[in-house]
Amino acid sequence: MCIFLCMGGNSTTWMNTAVLVTCIRNFRRNRGPVSGILKGYVGLSTAIFTDLCSALFSNDPAKFLIMLAVIPFAVCLTAIFFLREIPQTASVAAEKEETRYFAIFNIVAVVVAVYLLAYDFIVSVYSFVKSWLLVGFEADKERQEPLLKEEATEARKAEIVAEEEEEVAAAAVAAEVEVAVVEKSRILN
């Protein structure tokens, strides 16, 4: 899995650099908006990917890590075929059209960012209120949930052992009481 994480992490970094350089070469007069759009969409795609992974793989961290390693690598391999330098346009109308399209992309990025911000905020507030209603204000009532399934099974095993020890202790106390009653009855006879 470490190999996949390495390939996924490095592929996105190198692909980001290749895309940035190619886009700046393709849009020489609009370098600022191009680099801003690229960096903005990197952040948006990270937020979308995080929400998607947390929705699909919240209970299984191993599948989450595999998806985190494989999907960016696959996306970068697919994007290689579309990354190329195009010839420059010399007309003023083409430059104005490019500027208009960049404005549209900026507006779409802002709308998606506001939507993601509102969605994450609402989900956070909802989970906070839900846990607040379950737990309350008292610090000693905090719920301790295990992070992994193994921790849950280990905790359950510990509970079972504790219950068995209590049963053995109760049986020992009952046996001692019975022995005391038998000895008392011998003394009285």
Salt bridges, closest charged atoms under 4 A:
ASP60 OD2 - LYS63 NZ 4.00
GLU85 OE1 - ARG25 NH1 3.68
GLU95 OE2 - ARG29 NH1 3.06
GLU145 OE2 - ARG143 NH2 1.95
GLU159 OE1 - ARG156 NH1 3.06
